[in-house]
Amino acid sequence: MMNAEQAIAYIHSVFWKGSVPGLGRTQALLKKMGDPQDSLKFVHIAGTNGKGSTAAMTASILRKAGYRTGLYTSPYIYRFHERIQVDGEQISDEDLVAVTEYVKPLADSMEETPTEFELVCCIAFEYFKRKKCDIVVLEVGMGGEFDATNVIRTPEVAVITNIGLDHTDVLGSTVEEIARTKAGIFKEGGSAVVYRGTPGVEEVFETVCRQKNVSLKKADFEGLKRRSHGLEGQIFDCGSRKGLQLPLLGDHQLHNAAVVLGVADTLIEKGWKITEEHIYAGIRDVTWPGRFDIVSREPLFIIDGGHNPQCIEALIKNIQDYLQGRKVIALTGVLADKDYGDMYKPVIELVERFVCITPDNPRKLEAEQLARYLGQAGARAEACQTIRAGVLRAMELAGKDGVVLCFGSLYSIGAIHDALKDVLG
């Protein structure tokens, strides 16, 4: 018998050397499992940024409507179990062990061992089937056409969020090429809802939808109007819907919400029993950690998992919208293989001081190196030996009226959160 730690260790240990695209390994393992995904219905979500927030809002509305709702996302922020949820509850240790013990011998018997992401997908499909989910909100890992999640049949809705330049070595060097890869989740005769993009990106979506006889709905950005915003949340209108309340912060989250409203309308058209009350309540009560997320108000301590150029654009807008006039202390660490120059340069003029830490990851950039780089770029920066020391130093520099803003790497968020809880008692 495994325990949860052993199950997670096994999942992390599985790897397959090579990068030949295709769904063959996932399909082969699922066939051995009796194809659990074929008994489920899905909202399938791809995109560069905003996938997780869009998935969380969609799942929240479906739960309010009374549907048993699965949610599959990646990566996790604080613990592995976040990736697989039913009705807002993370998979339990017992269920994770039970499903992993069922899947492991089947995976181990394969000639080509599945990748870690493929294995987690298969575990999730089996868990959602065992939990008798009415519908599963399924987030793509990377790309679309050849992502392990794309083994599913035609979903209720295929969704594409904001497209940007990320993973260009795999997905393509232009937003149009990336859009074409993402549009691989559109399936014959299905329905699609997309985030508005450049004319070239939208033309890609229109072309693929024509080829596959897919009905296309573009999010209503023209009808989007923010009425008010503050650290407690935002109130906005979207088309005929007035006074929607959203706890997620940032203008980009309103655009994600417009996509979600398009998803809800498409589901209603397909016969899902979702009322306006369910939609308003689902948007109002959504939670999605690690995205300009206020984890403490005294002191004001915000964690943001943004780590590519579009995310940094959104972060800058949020600093300007929500933190105007406040002293901002950045607590930050980054992976050495990231283009951290593009990440930090636009933020330097908005930050009083950078406190640098080393992420707990083999690909880490040492805090001293980051502080040295930031200093050369014109920032005031210092390094701390541990994440706990970084939290304490950032709080000290922020003082009573300032704000600690954590960003740079998803791999630091859990440790920062734990250190903050320890410091605050």
C-alpha positions in Angstrom: 0.0 0.0 0.0 1.2 3.5 -0.9 0.7 6.6 1.1 0.0 10.0 -0.5 3.7 11.1 -0.4 4.7 7.8 -2.2 1.9 8.3 -4.8 3.1 11.8 -5.6 6.7 10.7 -5.6 5.8 8.0 -8.2 4.0 10.5 -10.4 6.9 12.9 -10.3 9.4 10.1 -11.0 7.7 9.1 -14.3 9.4 10.4 -17.3 9.8 9.6 -21.0 12.9 10.7 -22.9 12.0 12.2 -26.2 9.8 14.9 -27.6 7.9 13.2 -30.4 4.5 14.8 -30.5 1.3 12.8 -30.3 -1.4 11.4 -28.0 -0.4 7.8 -28.4 0.9 7.2 -24.9 -2.1 8.8 -23.2 -4.5 6.9 -25.5 -2.7 3.6 -24.9 -2.9 4.0 -21.1 -6.5 5.2 -21.1 -7.4 2.2 -23.3 -5.9 -0.2 -20.6 -8.1 1.7 -18.1 -11.3 1.3 -20.1 -11.3 4.8 -21.5 -12.8 6.6 -18.5 -12.8 10.0 -20.3 -15.4 8.7 -22.8 -18.0 8.6 -20.0 -17.5 12.3 -19.1 -18.6 15.7 -20.5 -16.1 18.6 -20.7 -15.5 22.2 -21.0 -12.0 22.2 -22.5 -9.8 25.3 -22.0 -6.6 26.2 -23.8 -4.7 29.5 -24.1 -1.5 31.3 -23.0 -2.7 33.3 -20.0 -5.9 33.2 -18.0 -6.7 29.5 -18.4 -6.8 28.8 -14.7 -9.0 31.9 -13.8 -11.3 31.1 -16.7 -11.6 27.5 -15.5 -12.2 28.5 -11.9 -15.0 30.9 -12.8 -16.6 28.3 -15.2 -16.5 25.6 -12.5 -17.9 28.0 -9.9 -21.0 28.7 -12.1 -21.6 25.0 -12.8 -21.4 24.2 -9.1 -23.9 27.0 -8.3 -26.2 25.4 -11.0 -26.1 22.1 -8.9 -23.9 20.1 -11.3 -21.2 17.8 -9.9 -18.2 19.5 -11.3 -14.7 18.3 -11.8 -11.8 20.8 -12.2 -8.4 19.9 -13.6 -5.7 22.6 -13.6 -1.9 23.0 -13.7 0.5 23.8 -12.3 -0.4 23.7 -8.6 0.4 26.6 -6.3 0.6 25.2 -2.8 0.0 21.4 -3.0 -0.3 18.8 -5.7 -4.0 18.0 -4.8 -5.1 21.4 -6.1 -4.8 20.1 -9.6 -7.7 17.6 -9.3 -10.9 18.9 -7.6 -14.6 17.9 -7.5 -17.1 20.5 -6.3 -14.4 22.7 -5.0 -12.8 20.0 -2.9 -9.3 18.8 -3.7 -8.7 15.1 -4.2 -8.1 13.4 -0.9 -5.0 11.5 0.0 -7.0 8.3 0.1 -8.5 8.8 -3.4 -5.1 9.9 -4.8 -3.5 6.7 -3.5 -6.4 4.5 -4.6 -6.4 5.8 -8.2 -2.6 5.9 -8.5 -2.3 2.3 -7.3 -4.9 1.3 -10.0 -3.1 3.2 -12.8 0.6 2.4 -11.8 0.8 -1.2 -13.0 -1.0 -0.4 -16.2 1.5 2.5 -16.9 4.5 0.4 -15.9 3.5 -2.3 -18.4 3.7 0.1 -21.3 6.6 0.0 -23.7 6.7 3.8 -23.7 6.2 5.1 -20.2 3.8 8.1 -20.1 5.2 11.5 -19.2 4.3 13.0 -15.8 1.6 15.2 -17.2 0.1 12.4 -19.2 -0.1 10.2 -16.1 -1.7 12.9 -14.0 -4.3 13.4 -16.8 -5.2 9.7 -16.7 -5.4 9.7 -12.9 -7.8 12.7 -13.1 -10.0 11.1 -15.7 -10.4 8.0 -13.6 -11.1 10.0 -10.5 -13.7 12.1 -12.2 -15.4 9.0 -13.5 -15.4 7.4 -10.0 -16.9 10.6 -8.6 -19.7 10.5 -11.2 -19.0 14.1 -12.4 -21.8 15.6 -14.5 -19.2 17.8 -16.2 -15.4 18.5 -16.0 -13.7 21.8 -16.6 -10.4 20.6 -18.2 -7.4 22.9 -18.5 -4.8 22.2 -21.2 -1.2 21.9 -20.0 0.6 23.4 -22.9 -0.4 23.9 -26.5 -3.6 22.2 -27.6 -3.6 19.8 -30.5 -1.0 17.4 -29.0 -1.7 18.1 -25.3 -2.5 15.0 -23.3 -6.0 16.4 -22.4 -6.9 16.5 -26.1 -7.7 12.8 -26.1 -11.3 13.6 -25.2 -14.2 13.5 -27.6 -16.0 16.7 -28.7 -16.4 18.8 -25.6 -19.6 20.7 -24.7 -17.5 23.9 -25.3 -13.9 24.4 -26.4 -12.5 27.6 -25.0 -9.4 29.6 -25.9 -8.2 32.3 -23.6 -5.6 35.1 -24.3 -2.9 34.2 -26.8 0.6 35.4 -26.3 4.2 34.4 -27.0 5.2 31.7 -24.6 6.8 28.3 -25.1 7.7 29.5 -28.6 10.3 26.7 -29.1 7.4 24.2 -29.0 4.2 26.1 -30.1 5.4 28.5 -32.8 7.2 31.8 -33.1 4.1 34.0 -33.9 0.8 34.4 -32.1 -0.9 33.1 -35.3 1.1 29.9 -35.2 0.4 29.5 -31.5 -3.3 30.2 -32.1 -3.3 27.4 -34.7 -1.8 25.0 -32.2 -4.3 25.9 -29.5 -7.2 25.6 -32.0 -6.3 21.9 -32.2 -8.8 21.4 -29.3 -11.7 22.4 -31.7 -13.4 19.2 -32.8 -15.8 18.4 -35.6 -19.3 19.8 -35.0 -18.5 21.3 -31.6 -18.8 24.8 -30.1 -16.0 27.3 -29.3 -15.7 30.4 -27.3 -12.6 32.6 -27.7 -10.9 35.6 -26.1 -10.7 38.4 -28.6 -7.2 38.8 -30.2 -5.4 40.4 -33.1 -7.1 40.2 -36.5 -4.6 37.5 -37.5 -5.4 35.3 -34.4 -9.1 35.7 -34.9 -8.8 34.8 -38.5 -7.0 31.5 -37.5 -9.9 30.7 -35.2 -12.5 31.5 -37.8 -10.7 29.3 -40.4 -10.4 26.3 -38.2 -14.0 26.6 -37.1 -15.2 26.7 -40.7 -13.1 23.7 -41.6 -14.5 21.7 -38.6 -18.1 22.9 -38.7 -17.6 24.5 -35.2 -19.9 27.3 -34.0 -17.8 30.2 -32.8 -18.6 32.8 -30.2 -16.2 35.7 -29.5 -16.2 37.2 -26.0 -18.1 40.4 -25.7 -15.3 42.9 -24.9 -17.3 45.8 -26.5 -20.0 45.4 -23.9 -17.5 45.2 -21.0 -17.5 48.1 -18.5 -15.9 48.3 -15.1 -18.0 50.2 -12.7 -15.7 50.2 -9.7 -12.7 48.4 -8.3 -10.7 48.2 -5.1 -8.7 45.6 -3.2 -11.9 43.9 -2.2 -12.9 43.2 -5.8 -14.5 44.6 -8.9 -18.0 45.4 -10.1 -18.7 45.4 -13.8 -21.2 45.2 -16.6 -21.0 42.9 -19.6 -23.6 43.3 -22.3 -27.1 43.0 -20.8 -25.7 41.7 -17.5 -25.2 44.6 -15.0 -23.5 44.8 -11.7 -21.6 41.6 -11.7 -19.2 41.2 -8.7 -15.8 39.6 -9.2 -13.3 39.1 -6.3 -10.4 38.5 -8.7 -8.4 41.7 -9.3 -7.2 43.3 -12.6 -8.7 44.5 -15.9 -7.5 41.2 -17.5 -9.8 39.3 -15.1 -12.8 41.2 -16.5 -11.8 40.0 -20.0 -11.5 36.5 -18.7 -15.0 36.8 -17.1 -16.4 38.0 -20.5 -15.1 34.7 -21.9 -16.7 32.8 -19.1 -20.1 34.5 -19.7 -19.8 33.3 -23.4 -19.2 29.8 -22.1 -22.2 29.9 -19.8 -24.4 31.2 -22.7 -23.2 28.4 -24.9 -23.9 25.8 -22.3 -27.4 27.2 -21.8 -28.0 26.9 -25.6 -27.0 23.3 -25.3 -29.6 22.6 -22.6 -27.6 22.9 -19.4 -29.9 24.3 -16.7 -27.9 27.5 -15.7 -29.8 30.6 -14.5 -28.7 34.2 -14.3 -28.7 33.7 -10.5 -26.2 30.8 -10.9 -24.0 33.0 -13.2 -23.9 36.0 -10.8 -23.3 33.8 -7.8 -20.6 31.8 -9.6 -18.7 34.9 -10.6 -19.1 36.5 -7.1 -17.9 33.5 -5.1 -15.0 32.3 -7.3 -11.6 31.8 -5.7 -8.3 31.4 -7.5 -5.1 31.6 -5.5 -1.8 33.1 -6.5 -3.0 35.7 -9.1 -2.6 39.2 -7.6 -3.9 37.4 -4.5 -4.2 39.3 -1.2 -3.0 36.8 1.4 -2.7 39.3 4.2 -4.1 42.8 4.8 -2.0 43.8 7.8 0.6 44.0 6.5 -0.7 44.2 2.9 0.9 41.2 1.2 0.1 40.2 -2.4 1.2 37.1 -4.3 1.1 37.0 -8.1 2.2 34.0 -10.2 2.8 36.0 -13.4 5.9 34.9 -15.2 5.7 35.9 -18.9 5.6 39.2 -20.7 1.7 39.4 -20.9 1.5 38.6 -17.2 4.0 41.3 -16.4 1.9 43.8 -18.4 -1.1 42.8 -16.3 0.9 43.1 -13.1 2.0 46.7 -14.0 -1.6 47.7 -14.7 -2.6 46.2 -11.3 0.2 48.1 -9.5 -1.1 51.3 -11.2 -4.7 50.6 -10.5 -4.6 49.2 -7.0 -1.3 50.4 -5.3 -1.0 53.9 -6.6 0.8 56.1 -4.0 1.9 53.1 -1.9 5.5 52.0 -1.3 5.9 48.7 -3.1 8.5 46.2 -2.0 9.0 43.3 -4.4 9.8 39.9 -3.0 11.0 37.9 -5.9 12.9 34.9 -7.3 13.2 33.5 -10.7 14.4 30.5 -12.7 17.7 30.8 -14.5 16.3 29.7 -17.9 13.6 32.5 -17.9 14.1 35.7 -19.8 14.1 37.6 -16.6 15.4 40.8 -18.2 12.1 41.3 -20.0 10.3 40.4 -16.8 11.9 42.9 -14.5 12.9 45.9 -16.5 9.3 47.2 -17.0 8.6 47.0 -13.2 11.7 48.6 -11.9 10.4 52.2 -11.8 7.3 51.1 -9.9 9.1 49.3 -7.1 10.9 50.9 -4.2 13.1 48.0 -3.4 13.6 44.4 -4.5 14.2 41.6 -2.0 15.6 38.6 -3.9 15.2 35.0 -2.9 16.3 31.7 -4.4 13.4 29.5 -5.7 13.3 25.9 -4.5 13.9 24.4 -7.9 16.9 22.8 -9.7 16.6 25.5 -12.4 16.8 28.3 -9.8 18.7 31.6 -10.2 20.6 32.3 -7.0 19.3 35.3 -5.1 22.7 37.0 -5.2 22.9 36.8 -9.0 19.4 38.3 -9.3 20.2 41.1 -6.9 23.4 41.9 -8.9 21.5 41.9 -12.2 18.7 44.2 -10.8 21.4 46.5 -9.4 23.1 46.8 -12.7 19.6 47.5 -14.3 19.2 50.5 -12.0 17.1 49.0 -9.2 17.7 49.0 -5.5 18.0 45.3 -4.7 19.4 42.9 -2.0 19.5 39.2 -1.5 18.3 37.0 1.4 19.7 33.6 2.2 16.3 32.0 2.9 12.7 32.6 1.8 11.7 33.2 5.5 14.4 35.8 5.8 13.2 37.4 2.6 9.6 37.6 3.9 10.8 39.2 7.1 13.0 41.7 5.3 10.3 42.7 2.8 7.8 43.3 5.6 10.4 45.4 7.5 11.0 47.5 4.4 7.3 47.9 3.6 6.5 49.0 7.1 2.9 49.8 8.1 1.8 51.7 5.0 3.6 49.9 2.3 2.9 46.6 0.4 4.9 43.5 -0.2 4.3 42.2 -3.7 5.6 38.7 -4.5 6.1 37.7 -8.2 8.6 36.1 -10.5 8.2 32.3 -10.1 5.4 30.0 -9.3 7.9 27.8 -7.6 8.4 30.2 -4.7 4.7 30.9 -3.9 4.1 27.9 -1.7 7.2 28.5 0.4 6.5 32.2 0.7 3.0 31.5 1.8 4.2 29.0 4.4 6.8 31.4 5.7 4.3 34.3 6.0 1.9 32.1 8.0 4.8 31.2 10.3 5.9 34.8 10.7 2.3 36.0 11.4 1.6 33.1 13.7 
